[in-house]
Amino acid sequence: MIDFILGVIEQGLIYAPMVLGVYITYQILDFPDLSVDGTFPLGAAVAAVLITGGANPLLACAAAIVCGAAAGVVTGLLHVRLKITNLLSGILVMTALYSVNLRIMGKANVPLLTVGTMFSGFLPKVVVALLVVVIIKVILDLYMKTYAGLSLRAVGANPQLVSSLGQNTGRVKITGLAIANGLTALSGALMCQYQRFADVSMGSGTVVIGLASVIVGATVFGKVRFIQGSTAAILGSILYKASIAVALRAGLPATDMKLISAVFFVIIIIIRNPAWKQRLQKLFGGREAA
Amino acid sequence: MLDLLNIHKTYDKGLPTENQLFQGLDLHVEKGDFISVVGSNGSGKTSLLNIISGNIPVDGGMVCFDGANVNAVPEYRRASRIARVFQDPKMGTCASMTVAENMALAANKGRPYGLKRGLRKADRSTFREVLESLGMGVEDKLDVLCGQLSGGQRQALALLMSTMIKPDLLLLDEHTAALDPRTSQTIMDITCDVIKEHNITALMVTHNLEYAIRYGKRLVMLHKGRILLDVAGEQKSHLTIPELVGLFKDAQGGVLTDTMVFG
């Protein structure tokens, strides 16, 4: 049981940087960025190849972040410069990255069985993951308080204001996408070290996991005082992983994971929808009265 | 300081909804001018401001700032010299950020937004002082999200933010139209104070003929993209609402709907 809970927390934390990335694009920038489905395995591919080549795992993570950020910039440029819709820009980059990831890895799957990773040191896995997430969160929170961070927060809510303030809204959006995809690639790099392999298809469904976690976090923890958006997103990541893990433990086969992810997502949306909420309340209220 | 020369603008070119709005509009704005712009719906008032601010491109003609053509200068680059307050109070502030955070951004308008801490302790007392001068009770709400302010408070804040870095030109786009009469008057008073204090050149689009006559040194009436009336000084001070309404009527071919006057 303890192993089960620990596993859930570890995986929730490993996905947390990606969830923070989706939090930035979806919640702050109002940009549904699908390129994360490609940048997650991109981060894994870069890290796996570098680590098997003898690179320091931390350096490999840094390289993954840079590559992810570059992919985010491409998504941003497609949208801002070529005026391609935000959804399509993400899909294009995600599709292109599939081939790029295969090129980086040279094959569909790179095992990391014999090399040392960030999780093979003397520290417990959960501590390593927690350290990474705390560092990322602190940096991100500090960034959000800078002028650059403030304009990032403003551009999603009121782009007109940001241009009125003399800032190039396109550049602000591209920066946000770079940060988000850099974080997603970091999650990918952590994941491949955790599961000891990188796989070209490990990214499919990333955006669903990310969005669901952000929404779970905002729903459950968003209204609690002293809990910032970023903390809520991290906790949401763990909670969402936990709910999926429970469903799998209840007897569903592991191959159903993506289906469960999608169904859970729909359930969350229904619960959050005020109209449905009322209907549910009426349904249960009615029964009690009867 | 601002010259619009032979401005052409057509919307939906080639579509059934094609609207040739400006066909050679000229407007010269002197430094220190305070111009009220009136006109019926669709007369091109807001398009005029959008063209000046760089929000929409022109099809022909030139927008000149101090003699320099700024046609190719994007909106965000013109913003260091041009400030704008919109009809919708929501447009001038960011709802999901606090009053102080909004002001911090405005206090650094036009400068590159780098990795410097946005809101420092020292700023807060300055912000509080400026807010106090508004007399709208916002000074105690520095850490309140802008989305929670009233429409009047938000508009006052938007006006303040747009002039924290002194602009050369202030564009007011029916900025009191969404407010109740009393708040509307307060915002107008604040507007006049700000314009006088910083000696800002201003263009105020309004549907309120009374404001148009009472405020400003010059009055421009637009109709279907043309300037019908352009009066200043003595001539303007003698204008009356019935006279203006009469002009509207003539322009419309004798038919007057109330939306033209107070819409």
Boltz contact constraints between the chains, C-beta under 6 A:
constraints:
  - contact:
      token1: [A, 145]
      token2: [B, 117]
      max_distance: 6.0
  - contact:
      token1: [A, 145]
      token2: [B, 118]
      max_distance: 6.0
  - contact:
      token1: [A, 146]
      token2: [B, 115]
      max_distance: 6.0
  - contact:
      token1: [A, 146]
      token2: [B, 117]
      max_distance: 6.0
  - contact:
      token1: [A, 146]
      token2: [B, 118]
      max_distance: 6.0
  - contact:
      token1: [A, 147]
      token2: [B, 113]
      max_distance: 6.0
  - contact:
      token1: [A, 147]
      token2: [B, 116]
      max_distance: 6.0
  - contact:
      token1: [A, 147]
      token2: [B, 118]
      max_distance: 6.0
  - contact:
      token1: [A, 148]
      token2: [B, 113]
      max_distance: 6.0
  - contact:
      token1: [A, 148]
      token2: [B, 115]
      max_distance: 6.0
  - contact:
      token1: [A, 150]
      token2: [B, 101]
      max_distance: 6.0
  - contact:
      token1: [A, 150]
      token2: [B, 105]
      max_distance: 6.0
  - contact:
      token1: [A, 150]
      token2: [B, 118]
      max_distance: 6.0
  - contact:
      token1: [A, 151]
      token2: [B, 113]
      max_distance: 6.0
  - contact:
      token1: [A, 153]
      token2: [B, 97]
      max_distance: 6.0
  - contact:
      token1: [A, 154]
      token2: [B, 94]
      max_distance: 6.0
  - contact:
      token1: [A, 157]
      token2: [B, 94]
      max_distance: 6.0
  - contact:
      token1: [A, 157]
      token2: [B, 95]
      max_distance: 6.0
  - contact:
      token1: [A, 157]
      token2: [B, 96]
      max_distance: 6.0
  - contact:
      token1: [A, 158]
      token2: [B, 94]
      max_distance: 6.0
  - contact:
      token1: [A, 160]
      token2: [B, 91]
      max_distance: 6.0
  - contact:
      token1: [A, 161]
      token2: [B, 94]
      max_distance: 6.0
  - contact:
      token1: [A, 163]
      token2: [B, 75]
      max_distance: 6.0
  - contact:
      token1: [A, 163]
      token2: [B, 76]
      max_distance: 6.0
  - contact:
      token1: [A, 164]
      token2: [B, 79]
      max_distance: 6.0
  - contact:
      token1: [A, 164]
      token2: [B, 84]
      max_distance: 6.0
  - contact:
      token1: [A, 165]
      token2: [B, 105]
      max_distance: 6.0
  - contact:
      token1: [A, 165]
      token2: [B, 109]
      max_distance: 6.0
  - contact:
      token1: [A, 166]
      token2: [B, 76]
      max_distance: 6.0
  - contact:
      token1: [A, 166]
      token2: [B, 79]
      max_distance: 6.0
  - contact:
      token1: [A, 166]
      token2: [B, 80]
      max_distance: 6.0
  - contact:
      token1: [A, 166]
      token2: [B, 109]
      max_distance: 6.0
  - contact:
      token1: [A, 166]
      token2: [B, 110]
      max_distance: 6.0
  - contact:
      token1: [A, 167]
      token2: [B, 76]
      max_distance: 6.0
  - contact:
      token1: [A, 167]
      token2: [B, 113]
      max_distance: 6.0
  - contact:
      token1: [A, 168]
      token2: [B, 76]
      max_distance: 6.0
